Amino acid sequence: MSTAPASRPDRTQSPQEFVSGVRERVAKIVVGQDVVVERVLIALLTGGHLLLQGLPGLAKTLLVNSLAKAIHLDFNRVQFTVDMLPSDIIGSEIIDQESGEFRIHRGPIFTNLLLADEINRAAPKVQGAMLEAMQERKVTIGGQSLSLPVPFLVIATQNPVEQSGTFDLPEAQLDRFMLLHRLDYPGREDEQQILMNQLGMGLKREGGGAVPRSAFDMIEDDACGSKEDLVAAMEAVQAVHVSEVFVKHCVELTRRTRESKHLDFGCSPRAGLALINAARARAVMHDRDYVTPDDLFDLAEDVVLHRIRVTFEASAAGHTGPQVLEEILAGLG
């Protein structure tokens, strides 16, 4: 696999050029996850947060890392554990040995792109600190309120199977995630391509020794897009036309989740806002300046499912969240 740096044009790229370039760059490293890449870009273009749910080994960390390098964004990864403290994430006050005064040590949350690995392993205190950062894009350290860098995006992961030593994310925090995307295993051909790629990576020599290269070693440091390109694409998203009919469909969808007898609770207005913003970003990625019903139906699962809960009685009767949502969408016609 070639690792020659890709040249990036000096001019600001069009939104379509920017998105296409980033997708191509990420696709060189992450095979068979086109939908996930689209969801990550939607979150980035709208300033929303993304929760990725999937088993280990599905390239979640590799995906986020390669995306950050493709756009030259500051990137930090935090492995969440049960003994983690809020200060491990946001930072703390420390004493300067020379002056004897307190100064602020900024934690890993001060970045553009934060990968929160296995976020549901963190205790409620840490989740509370994350909630402030995700909602207000600021943190409080030693009584001081500090703004986070712009852009700021949290991409969190959680394992849907292993529940030992985990905490359920509170509904308030789940609602702050614009999208929750569920990853699946790659197809047969994509999985074969992943294995073939590994065969051609060779060795990484360093200090007289060597280790086999991994996919992380193949990520190119030279960005194919800049923050200016990202801002231009975000401006294009804001210019996408949303019809009154589309807005009414979003309102009808959220209201039907609240009225469903199969659900304990439905979506807040934040879900409707997430649908509209995500649909605008998807329209830009598909080279349109207007949203369509396809955008709503394609994104509904990722926007809605983590914001609803099936009643005990409905669950006992065999109803599931996806099934209830499918019935609601069918009624929108």
ABEGO torsion letter per residue (X at the ends): XBABBBBBBABBBBAAAAAAAAAAAAAAABBGAAAAAAAAAAAAAAGBBBBBBBBBGAGAAAAAAAAAAAAGBBBBBBBBBAABBAAAAAEBBBBBAAAGBBBBBBBAABBABBBBBGAAABBAAAAAAAAAAAAAGBBBBGGBBBBBBOBBBBBBBBBAABABGBBBBBAAAAAABABBBBBBBBBAAAAAAAAAAAAAAEBBBBGGBBBBBBAAAABBABBABBAAAAAAAAAAAAABBBBAAAAAAAAAAAAAAAABAABABBBBAAAAAAAAAAAAAAAAAAGBABBBAAAAAAAAAAAAAAABBBBAAAAAAGBBAAAAAAAAAAAAX
